[in-house]
Amino acid sequence: MLKGSLPLFELIETGLLQVASLKDALSSVQVQIARYRDRQVDFADACLLVLADRHPRLPLITVDRADFVVYFRGRTKRLTLPPA
């Protein structure tokens, strides 16, 4: 295990961070991939979009400004981008 990932595992073990399952939402992930096929959205980004739609009160924090600005057009203003 990489030393840098230890804090992440500690957050999961203490329950401060929860890992979501999208096993029951794979068709929704496929819809997002197809919706943004011109941007060649990857599986991880599509999963984040599905999770953001499932949990509308939570912010989505990303450094992937170029893609997520496009993905969040027409969605609520919950996208959080760190300063460039």
C-alpha positions as CSV (number, residue, x, y, z in Angstrom):
1,M,0.0,0.0,0.0
2,L,1.3,3.4,-0.9
3,K,2.1,5.7,2.1
4,G,0.1,8.5,0.6
5,S,-3.1,6.4,0.5
6,L,-3.0,5.6,4.2
7,P,-5.0,8.7,5.3
8,L,-7.7,7.7,2.8
9,F,-8.0,4.2,4.2
10,E,-8.1,5.7,7.8
11,L,-11.0,7.9,6.8
12,I,-12.9,4.9,5.4
13,E,-12.1,2.7,8.4
14,T,-13.4,5.4,10.8
15,G,-16.6,5.9,8.8
16,L,-15.8,9.6,8.0
17,L,-15.7,8.6,4.3
18,Q,-18.0,6.1,2.7
19,V,-17.4,4.2,-0.5
20,A,-20.5,4.1,-2.7
21,S,-21.5,1.2,-4.9
22,L,-22.9,1.6,-8.3
23,K,-23.5,-2.0,-9.0
24,D,-27.3,-1.3,-9.4
25,A,-26.7,1.7,-11.6
26,L,-24.4,0.5,-14.4
27,S,-27.0,1.3,-17.0
28,S,-27.0,4.9,-15.7
29,V,-23.2,5.0,-16.0
30,Q,-23.6,3.8,-19.6
31,V,-26.1,6.6,-20.3
32,Q,-23.6,9.2,-19.1
33,I,-20.8,7.7,-21.3
34,A,-23.1,7.8,-24.3
35,R,-24.4,11.3,-23.4
36,Y,-20.9,12.7,-23.5
37,R,-19.4,10.5,-26.2
38,D,-18.0,13.5,-28.1
39,R,-15.8,14.1,-25.0
40,Q,-15.0,10.4,-24.6
41,V,-16.0,10.4,-20.9
42,D,-14.2,7.7,-19.0
43,F,-15.9,5.2,-16.6
44,A,-14.7,7.0,-13.4
45,D,-16.1,10.4,-14.6
46,A,-19.4,8.8,-15.6
47,C,-19.6,7.2,-12.1
48,L,-19.1,10.6,-10.5
49,L,-21.9,12.1,-12.6
50,V,-24.3,9.3,-11.5
51,L,-23.3,9.8,-7.9
52,A,-23.8,13.5,-8.2
53,D,-27.3,13.0,-9.6
54,R,-28.1,10.5,-6.8
55,H,-26.9,12.8,-4.0
56,P,-27.9,16.3,-5.2
57,R,-27.1,18.0,-1.8
58,L,-23.4,17.0,-1.9
59,P,-20.8,19.0,-3.8
60,L,-18.6,17.4,-6.4
61,I,-15.0,18.5,-6.0
62,T,-12.7,18.0,-8.9
63,V,-9.6,19.4,-10.6
64,D,-10.8,18.2,-14.0
65,R,-12.1,21.6,-14.9
66,A,-12.2,21.2,-18.7
67,D,-14.5,18.1,-18.6
68,F,-16.7,18.8,-15.6
69,V,-17.6,22.3,-16.6
70,V,-19.2,20.7,-19.6
71,Y,-20.7,17.8,-17.7
72,F,-22.4,20.1,-15.2
73,R,-24.0,22.5,-17.7
74,G,-27.7,22.3,-17.0
75,R,-27.1,20.6,-13.7
76,T,-27.3,22.3,-10.3
77,K,-24.4,24.5,-9.2
78,R,-22.8,22.0,-7.0
79,L,-19.6,21.6,-8.9
80,T,-16.6,22.8,-6.9
81,L,-13.4,23.6,-8.7
82,P,-10.2,24.5,-6.9
83,P,-8.6,27.8,-8.0
84,A,-6.6,27.4,-11.2
